[in-house]
Amino acid sequence: MSVALQPASLRVPPDSDRRTVRGRVRRWGLVTFFVSIVVNAALGIYAVVTPEFGNTQSKILATSLFVTGTILVALACEPAWERELLGPVPYAGALLGASAFAMSIAGMWAEIDNDVYGKSMGTLFVAAAACTAASVLVLARLARRHRWVLATTLGLLGVGATMFGVLPWLGDDPSETYVRAMGVVFIVLAAFAVTVPVLHWVDRAAVASAESRGAIRYCPHCGKHLTGEVGAELSCGACGATFAVVRARPTGTR
């Protein structure tokens, strides 16, 4: 089967090879991550060799670890964000993670002892963890017949994260029925969550075969990886070009 590309209101920016916002975010995220790793290692060595490692030094080390955690969450969400999967969820995961770690740093240095502050921070961490987990799970490439498993997993993840996130706000003695229901949700979620990567491995041949029938695997203008089928209208997130994929008429036919 031969294919052809037809412009669909083709738009190619004058400087198509300039760094995208996502590329810059990823690059600076990686730089910050490796810098934080070096700082954490240096502080860890200092803690081991110094005879006195006081409260201030401990806070500095914890702050550096929190910064590393923020970058790890952002890097985990970035692939789904780059591929425009799950809408705003990957972006929300990075933002919520940064907010939760920022609250941790502020609370540690200011020595905030407030019940509402702690509960709010915990809820943010749960929401960030759920968004990050969803951003990682959605990268799984499943055959069409198995995609309901991923959809169900994401739904259970949302329900479980919501139930766990509001748990601290229910008081010191939440309903036993609520706790049991939450336990059931998390057990079923765990079963589905471990199934997704297994199906990703099982379906690799079927997915590869389906992609081989796709009309295009890369942007014809900048070379960025894309996958589209005949009849699809694609837009390249790197250079902004949009085009439609059509089946080419064989030579010598009318």
Residue, then its C-alpha position, 0 to 999 in steps of 0.5 A: m500500500s502506498v500513501a501520500l500526504q496532502p496539506a491540511s491548512l499546512r502551517v510550518p513556522p519560519d524557524s521549524d527547528r527552534r526548541t519547543v516549550r516542552g523541549r526546554v522544560r525537559r532540558w532544564g528539568l534534566v539539568t536541575f535533576f542532575v544538579s540536585i543529585v550532585v548536591n544531595a551526594a555532597l550533602g550526604i558525604y558531608a553528613v557522614v564525615t562531619p562530626e556535627f550535622g545539625n538541624t540546619q544541615s538536615k533541612i538543607l539536605a531535605t530541601s535538596l531531596f524535595v527538589t529532586g522529587t519535584i523534578l522526578v515527578a515532572l520528568a515522569c509526567e513529561p512523556a505523556w504531556e509531550r504526546e498530548l495524552l490524558g489532556p491536562v492530567p500530566y501537566a496537573g501532575a507536575l504542577l501538583g507535585a511541585s506545589a506539594f513539595a513546595m509546601s513541604i519545604a515551607g512547612m519544614w523551614a517555618e516549622i508550621d504545625n497546623d492540622v489543616y496545612g498538613k492535610s492539604m499537603g497530604t491531599l496534594f501529594v495524593a493528587a500528584a501521585a495519581c496524576t503521575a501514575a496515570s501519566v505513566l500508565v497511559l504510555a502503555r501501547l495496548a491492542r484495541r481489544h485490551r484498551w478497556v483494561l487501561a481505561t478501567t485502570l485509570g478510572l479506578l485510579g481516579v476513584g481510589a485517589t479521591m477516596f484516599g485524598v479525602l480520608p484525612w478530612l473525615g476525622d480521626d474515626p472514619s466510617e468502617t464501611y468507607v475504609r473497607a470500600m476504599g480497600v476493595v477499590f485499591i485491591v482491584l486497582a492493583a490487579f488492573a495496574v499490574t495487568v497493564p504492563v503485562l498486556h503492553w508486553v503481550d500486545r507488542a507484536a499486534v501493536a507493531s503490526a497495526e503501526s506498520r499499516g499506518a500511513i506515516r511514522y514521522c513528520p515529513h517536515c521536521g522528522k518528529h516521530l508520529t503515527g497515523e492511519v489513512g484518513a487521519e489528520l495529524s498535527c506535529g507538536a514539534c514544528g506545528a505542521t498539519f497534514a492529512v494522510v490519504r491512500a495514494r492511487p497506484t501508478g497507471t490507474r484512474 
